[in-house]
Amino acid sequence: MAALLFAFDKTSAQTVLAPSYQEVCRAGGHPKWTYGKEGTPVQYQPLFGCDQRFGARRDADERFVEKLQARGLEGTALSWELVRQGWKWIGVRKLPSALNRFNLAFEADPGNGDVYHGIAVVMTQTGQPGNIVDYWYTEAVTRETGQPGRFADYGQFLLQSGRLGEARPMLEKAIALEPFNVWTLMNLATLNFRQDRQTEACAFVTRVLNAAPPPGYPKDRFDRILEGWRDRRTEENCG
């Protein structure tokens, strides 16, 4: 009997509990100010504010993730699926739902750059200060994994913020990864015009005018955008 008890105790001692969400979050070392300006509700805070989670909302999230895991999704694959759902919610302007999915994706794979990209976009659309948006974009582009859009969107954010020198490497990396991304081509044309690099700017305008509409984007709206670029080409004497 003593031998059986010893065996049981030894097994119990070797049991290691998975870290809690809060522990995973704190290991990332994200400063408190990055979770939103003062008074930001928890449903609008990146990574749930890195606080201990409890209650019905936490329980519902756990059940939701368990259903995905039952489909065989774990780790990176689980994170990608949650990120995909987050972008879907952004598309219909359900920002708390979008952020919830990005926050859950973080726990599945903290190294997924698209998690932080999604968070940065939500922070932008909810009117958080630029330094908070910038922090999450920086997290996005410094991760090894993620889609080219994180560089494109960060470059656009920097361009709109007047940080032209910082915008260039982001946009150039984005277009190297996605040579036919018309939105990035437009941003590069704008950047070069603002930096008085006329020849390069006009070359990007030509690429814009030869581009096809992005998948799913209404052709009539895209044609109106191109008409504006044709006018710009004339104004800038691009030839």
Disulfide bonds with the S-S distance in Angstrom:
Cys25-Cys50 2.18
Cys202-Cys238 2.11
